[in-house]
């Protein structure tokens, strides 16, 4: 599959892109090759929020790490502002100042022996930015909603609430004045009452600072609340992507429909329980890699429509179903007029 097969033009100028990216690992016990990322194209526009959605084990975290420069693609390319990412130590250090990671577990991300001030200042010290350190730390904490910032300087993580700890982690990313933030499950460890506050903060930072955000999540409900665009990943590939409103109001891929059916706000959809876990990535099924778990195949609907053989034997690239909305599904393609 080529990069052109999966391309979906971003709504705005791209800041960060994956071009036909593959990332391979040795399978468990040394057997076979596991393609954690298997031919992905994904663009993150300037000032855009993209949600990368999928079950655990689908490859989304590996893709995020590759975009961060923490993994080098086995093949394909990551580009920043249209230029290929370089993997020399000096180039990566400069890049990681521009592209910051926010982890899902603030307790694990923060050193319990470090004060809030030390946690936020750490990035400045790593990058040799000592000038104006106190003012920069205060500004970052203020932007993250911890005001007055000086009140938090000498506190330790155990003295903070879960939401405050996540704000400290966000401040640690903001202190380096990045262009892009990759947030890996940024609210999954928080109470429901705090989730909305952190999502509102991320939206506010996008609007005020012009940040681009890639939000990695298993929760399509979160995507609905924050993302401009959604990319759904299954077993190493993007199976559907498009503008949030289009994709979540009219999902085309059975996998997307299954993920969406468990979102509380989507009561109109009958809940779909997927059987089993995603297959071993060293033993990817032939044809559509979702077909062994696909409700359309299991119910016999694919057979009635005459597409079951294609589902089982023919891999399908991501193709357009409407403006900016693409999917890799034989059922969706068979339903298109003409």
Secondary structure, 3 states (H helix, E strand, C coil): CCHHHHCCCCCCCEEEEEEEEEEEEECHHHCCEEEEEEEEEEEEECCCEEEEECCCCCCHHHHHHHHCCCCCCCEEEEEECCEECCCCHHHHHHHHHHEEEECCCHHHHCCCCCEHHHHHHHHHHHCCCCCCHHHHHHHHHHHCCCCCHHHHCCCEHHHCCHHHHHHHHHHHHHCCCCCEEEEECCCCCCCHHHHHHHHHHHHHHHHHHCCEEEEEECCHHHHHHHCCEEEEEECCEEEEEEEHHHHHHCCCCHHHHHHHHCCCCCCCCCCCCCCCCCCCCCCCCCCCCCHHHCHHHHCCHHHHCCCHHHHHHCCCCCEEEECCEEECCHHHHHHCCC
